Amino acid sequence: MTTRTLAFSLLASSLALTTGCGFVSGSLVGAMLNGGTVIEPFVDGVGVMGGTSVVCLGSDAPVSDAQKAEGLYQVEGRIRETRSIDLVDDPDFDNLVPCWTEPGQIFQVVDDEGNTWTVGYSWIAADGWDSTPWVYTWDSDRVELLVRADTTQGSEAAGFAVLEEGELLYVMESGRNGRGLVDGDVDGLSFGNGDVIATTSDDCGDRAALTQEFVSPDDSLTLYPGEDQGMEVEGTYMTTCSIDSWERADEGGCDDPLVNESSFVMFR
């Protein structure tokens, strides 16, 4: 393992560079920006920058093979308030977009035909804690839900957006080996990777940490992995957190199938 260990004092001294996405993530970003320190990029398989994320979906609604192949689901209905994955009795609740790992949070939407759509989602911090901001709605609130999955072989990418009365309420992108949401899924929002800010090293070789860039007609934003700031999208102020953003520069001899991730969450 070609890594070096950061002292706790260095972590603490760079804490000012994080704005709320977490002590560990912001501290490690600060350490890399202050001299390009090579750090251990994983803790139990999860990136230490801002962690990782999961988005998945299931439904009892009739869904065509063509819709499954496209990976795009758009629903209008009313919220059925649920918070914990433990509240889901059906072990196959993710029959449309599989969960690559178990999410800590869920919410359900009942459409106008009475079908139930269950979204599983989580921001999993580097230490394994569920850092997920909830989708803040009331039971029976009417919402619009959009979920898109990357159906390319080897991709675990998926994302979703929730709108209430036409206003953006929540967006999560889990961009693992691909991209879930695409530009245009959320009106007025485009996003993508920016510059390489540092390189880490592990048994799989080099890994480049990237900024994430967000653009709307009202605003633009560049975030380091693990950083958060506010952003205006179509007149709605959204807290925006870069969960993590990186790509494998050299796969080496590693068997890990994950070679890139660009994940974020926006919430009102």
C-alpha positions as CSV (number, residue, x, y, z in Angstrom):
1,M,0.0,0.0,0.0
2,T,1.7,3.2,-1.2
3,T,0.1,5.6,1.2
4,R,1.1,7.9,4.1
5,T,-0.9,8.6,7.3
6,L,-2.2,12.0,8.2
7,A,-1.8,13.2,11.7
8,F,-5.0,14.2,13.6
9,S,-3.6,17.7,14.1
10,L,-3.4,18.1,10.3
11,L,-7.0,17.0,9.9
12,A,-8.1,19.5,12.6
13,S,-6.1,22.3,11.1
14,S,-7.8,22.0,7.7
15,L,-11.3,21.7,9.2
16,A,-12.1,25.2,8.1
17,L,-12.1,24.1,4.5
18,T,-15.3,22.1,5.0
19,T,-18.7,23.8,5.1
20,G,-20.8,21.1,6.6
21,C,-20.5,17.9,4.6
22,G,-18.4,16.3,7.3
23,F,-15.3,16.6,9.3
24,V,-13.3,13.8,7.6
25,S,-14.2,14.7,4.0
26,G,-13.5,18.4,4.4
27,S,-10.3,17.8,6.3
28,L,-8.8,15.5,3.7
29,V,-9.7,17.8,0.9
30,G,-7.9,20.6,2.8
31,A,-4.9,18.4,3.4
32,M,-4.6,17.6,-0.3
33,L,-4.9,21.2,-1.3
34,N,-2.2,22.2,1.2
35,G,0.6,20.3,-0.5
36,G,-0.9,17.3,-2.4
37,T,-0.4,14.8,0.4
38,V,-0.9,11.2,-0.7
39,I,-3.5,9.7,1.6
40,E,-5.3,6.4,2.1
41,P,-8.4,6.8,-0.2
42,F,-10.6,4.0,1.2
43,V,-12.0,2.9,4.5
44,D,-13.6,-0.6,4.3
45,G,-14.2,-0.1,0.6
46,V,-15.7,3.4,0.9
47,G,-13.9,6.5,-0.4
48,V,-12.7,8.8,2.5
49,M,-13.3,12.0,0.6
50,G,-17.0,12.2,1.0
51,G,-18.0,8.6,1.0
52,T,-20.3,7.1,-1.6
53,S,-24.0,6.9,-2.4
54,V,-26.7,4.6,-3.6
55,V,-30.0,5.2,-5.4
56,C,-32.4,2.4,-6.2
57,L,-36.1,1.9,-7.1
58,G,-38.9,-0.6,-7.1
59,S,-42.6,-0.7,-7.9
60,D,-45.6,-2.9,-8.2
61,A,-46.7,-0.9,-11.2
62,P,-46.7,-2.6,-14.7
63,V,-43.5,-1.5,-16.4
64,S,-42.6,-2.5,-20.0
65,D,-39.3,-4.1,-21.0
66,A,-38.6,-1.0,-23.1
67,Q,-38.9,1.3,-20.1
68,K,-36.6,-0.9,-18.1
69,A,-34.1,-0.9,-20.9
70,E,-34.2,2.9,-21.0
71,G,-34.0,3.2,-17.2
72,L,-36.2,6.3,-17.0
73,Y,-39.2,6.4,-14.6
74,Q,-41.4,9.5,-14.2
75,V,-44.2,9.4,-11.6
76,E,-46.8,11.8,-10.2
77,G,-48.5,11.0,-7.0
78,R,-48.7,11.4,-3.2
79,I,-46.0,10.7,-0.6
80,R,-46.4,7.8,1.7
81,E,-44.2,8.8,4.6
82,T,-41.5,6.3,5.4
83,R,-38.0,6.9,6.6
84,S,-36.1,3.7,7.4
85,I,-35.3,0.8,5.2
86,D,-36.4,-1.5,8.0
87,L,-40.0,-0.4,7.3
88,V,-39.9,-2.2,3.9
89,D,-41.3,-5.8,4.1
90,D,-40.6,-6.8,0.5
91,P,-36.9,-7.9,0.1
92,D,-37.3,-7.3,-3.7
93,F,-38.4,-3.7,-3.4
94,D,-35.6,-2.6,-5.8
95,N,-36.9,-4.7,-8.8
96,L,-36.5,-1.8,-11.3
97,V,-33.2,-0.2,-10.2
98,P,-31.2,-2.6,-8.0
99,C,-29.4,-1.3,-4.9
100,W,-25.7,-2.0,-5.1
101,T,-25.7,-1.8,-1.3
102,E,-28.5,-1.5,1.2
103,P,-29.7,2.1,1.5
104,G,-30.5,3.6,4.9
105,Q,-33.5,5.8,3.8
106,I,-36.5,5.2,1.7
107,F,-39.6,7.1,0.7
108,Q,-42.7,6.0,-1.3
109,V,-44.9,7.6,-3.8
110,V,-48.4,6.3,-4.6
111,D,-49.4,7.2,-8.1
112,D,-52.8,8.1,-9.4
113,E,-53.5,4.4,-10.4
114,G,-52.7,3.3,-6.8
115,N,-49.2,1.8,-7.6
116,T,-46.5,2.2,-5.1
117,W,-43.0,3.4,-6.1
118,T,-40.3,2.9,-3.5
119,V,-37.0,4.9,-3.7
120,G,-34.1,3.8,-1.6
121,Y,-31.3,6.3,-1.2
122,S,-28.2,7.0,1.0
123,W,-25.1,9.1,1.3
124,I,-22.8,6.7,3.1
125,A,-19.9,8.5,4.8
126,A,-16.4,7.2,4.9
127,D,-16.9,5.8,8.4
128,G,-20.0,4.0,7.4
129,W,-22.5,6.5,8.9
130,D,-25.7,7.4,7.1
131,S,-25.2,11.1,6.3
132,T,-28.3,11.3,4.1
133,P,-30.5,14.5,4.3
134,W,-34.1,13.4,4.2
135,V,-36.6,14.3,1.5
136,Y,-38.6,16.7,3.6
137,T,-42.3,16.3,2.7
138,W,-45.5,15.6,4.6
139,D,-47.6,12.5,4.2
140,S,-49.9,12.8,1.3
141,D,-48.1,15.8,-0.3
142,R,-48.3,15.6,-4.0
143,V,-45.0,15.4,-5.8
144,E,-43.4,14.7,-9.1
145,L,-40.7,12.0,-9.1
146,L,-38.1,11.3,-11.7
147,V,-35.6,8.4,-11.5
148,R,-33.0,7.6,-14.1
149,A,-30.5,4.7,-14.1
150,D,-27.5,4.1,-16.3
151,T,-28.3,0.7,-17.9
152,T,-24.9,0.2,-19.4
153,Q,-23.2,-3.0,-18.3
154,G,-21.0,-2.6,-15.3
155,S,-22.6,0.7,-14.2
156,E,-24.2,1.2,-10.8
157,A,-25.2,4.8,-11.5
158,A,-28.7,6.1,-10.8
159,G,-30.2,9.4,-9.6
160,F,-33.5,10.9,-8.7
161,A,-35.2,14.3,-8.4
162,V,-38.4,15.3,-6.5
163,L,-40.5,18.4,-7.2
164,E,-43.4,19.8,-5.2
165,E,-45.8,22.2,-6.9
166,G,-43.3,22.5,-9.7
167,E,-40.4,23.6,-7.4
168,L,-37.3,21.5,-7.0
169,L,-37.2,19.8,-3.6
170,Y,-34.4,17.2,-3.8
171,V,-31.8,15.7,-6.1
172,M,-29.4,12.9,-5.5
173,E,-27.0,11.5,-8.1
174,S,-25.1,8.3,-7.4
175,G,-22.6,8.3,-10.3
176,R,-20.8,5.0,-9.8
177,N,-19.2,3.8,-13.1
178,G,-21.4,6.1,-15.1
179,R,-24.1,8.8,-14.8
180,G,-27.7,8.5,-13.6
181,L,-29.3,11.8,-14.2
182,V,-28.5,13.7,-17.4
183,D,-28.7,17.4,-18.3
184,G,-32.3,18.3,-18.8
185,D,-33.8,15.8,-16.3
186,V,-33.9,18.7,-13.8
187,D,-35.0,21.9,-15.5
188,G,-32.3,24.5,-15.5
189,L,-29.6,22.2,-14.0
190,S,-26.5,20.8,-15.7
191,F,-23.5,19.2,-14.0
192,G,-20.2,17.4,-14.7
193,N,-16.6,16.9,-13.6
194,G,-14.1,19.7,-13.5
195,D,-10.4,19.8,-12.7
196,V,-8.1,17.2,-11.1
197,I,-7.2,18.6,-7.7
198,A,-5.1,15.8,-6.3
199,T,-4.0,12.2,-6.8
200,T,-4.2,9.4,-4.3
201,S,-2.6,6.0,-4.4
202,D,-3.6,2.5,-3.3
203,D,-3.2,-1.2,-4.4
204,C,-5.1,-0.4,-7.6
205,G,-2.8,2.4,-8.6
206,D,-3.5,6.1,-8.9
207,R,-6.8,7.8,-8.4
208,A,-7.6,11.4,-9.4
209,A,-9.9,13.5,-7.2
210,L,-12.0,15.9,-9.3
211,T,-14.1,19.0,-8.7
212,Q,-17.8,18.9,-9.6
213,E,-19.3,21.8,-11.6
214,F,-23.0,22.8,-11.5
215,V,-24.6,25.4,-13.8
216,S,-28.1,26.9,-13.8
217,P,-29.5,30.0,-15.4
218,D,-29.3,31.7,-12.0
219,D,-26.0,30.4,-10.6
220,S,-22.9,28.3,-11.1
221,L,-20.9,26.4,-8.5
222,T,-17.6,24.4,-8.3
223,L,-17.2,22.0,-5.4
224,Y,-14.3,19.9,-4.1
225,P,-15.1,16.4,-3.0
226,G,-16.9,16.6,0.4
227,E,-17.6,20.3,0.1
228,D,-21.0,22.0,0.2
229,Q,-22.4,25.4,-0.7
230,G,-25.8,26.9,-1.6
231,M,-26.9,27.2,-5.2
232,E,-30.0,28.7,-6.9
233,V,-31.8,26.5,-9.4
234,E,-34.8,27.9,-11.2
235,G,-35.4,30.4,-8.4
236,T,-35.1,27.7,-5.6
237,Y,-32.1,27.9,-3.1
238,M,-30.6,24.4,-2.8
239,T,-28.0,23.2,-0.4
240,T,-25.5,21.3,-2.6
241,C,-23.1,18.7,-1.3
242,S,-20.4,16.9,-3.4
243,I,-20.5,13.4,-1.9
244,D,-17.4,12.4,-3.9
245,S,-15.9,12.8,-7.3
246,W,-12.9,10.8,-8.6
247,E,-11.7,8.6,-11.5
248,R,-9.2,5.8,-11.6
249,A,-6.1,7.0,-13.4
250,D,-4.4,3.6,-13.4
251,E,-6.3,0.4,-12.7
252,G,-3.1,-1.6,-12.0
253,G,-3.8,-5.2,-11.1
254,C,-6.8,-4.5,-9.0
255,D,-10.1,-6.5,-9.3
256,D,-12.3,-3.7,-8.0
257,P,-14.9,-3.0,-10.7
258,L,-15.5,0.6,-9.6
259,V,-13.3,2.9,-11.7
260,N,-15.1,6.3,-11.2
261,E,-17.7,8.0,-9.1
262,S,-19.3,11.5,-9.2
263,S,-22.1,11.7,-6.6
264,F,-23.9,14.6,-5.0
265,V,-27.0,15.6,-3.2
266,M,-29.1,18.9,-3.4
267,F,-31.9,19.6,-1.0
268,R,-34.2,22.4,0.0
